[in-house]
Amino acid sequence: MTKLAIRLSLAAKAHWENIKAHSRGDQDRGDISITTIIIWTAAVAGALAIAGTIAVVVVKYQGKLSGI
């Protein structure tokens, strides 16, 4: 075999090993779990609900709160 063929063969083998290791889960792929998405969605929805409630209360009692 020529030097180029040997080098390409070694590169292909190394790349194949990386693919196998990645598919086994040995490396962190950076995937976001569904649990994380649910928690973040609930946190944002809760924050928006609290902010909305505070805004409604402030608008409703604006005149009465000025004397506090």
N, C-alpha and C positions, 0 to 999 in steps of 0.2 A: 504494500500500500504506500501511497505517497504521503508525504508529511501533511499536506492539506487534508487528505481523506482521514488521516488519523486524528488531526485536530478537530475536524468537523464531527467525527464520531464521538470523541470525548465531550465536545460541547453539547451534542444532542443527548448523550447519556446524562450529563449533569442537569440539563434542562428537564429531562424526563423525571429524574429524581426529585427535582423541585416541584414538579406538577404532582407527583405521588404524595410527597410530604404535605403539600397544600390540601390535597383532597382528603387526606387522613385526618386533618384537623390539628396537626402538630403546630401549625402557625396560626396566629390570630388573623382572621380575614377582615376584621373590622365591621362585621355584620352587626346591625342593631337588632336586638331581640324584640319580639312583639310586646313583652312585658314592659320594656323601656318606653316604647311608643305609647302604651296605655297609660303609664304613670305620668309621662310628660303631658299628654292630652288632658288628663284629669287635673293636673296641676294648673295648666293654663286656663282651662274652663273654670276651675274654682277661683282663680285670681280674677278672671273677668266677671264672674258672678259677684264676688265681694266688692270689686270696684264699682260695678253697676248699682249694687244696693246702696253703697255709700253715696254715690252720685244722686240717686233718687231721694234719699233721706235729706241730703244737703239742700237740694232744690225744693223739696216739700216744706222744710222747716227753716228756710233761709232767714225769714224775718224774725222768727222766734229765737234763733241761735245767736243773733247779733247782740243780745243783752247778756250773754254768758261771760 
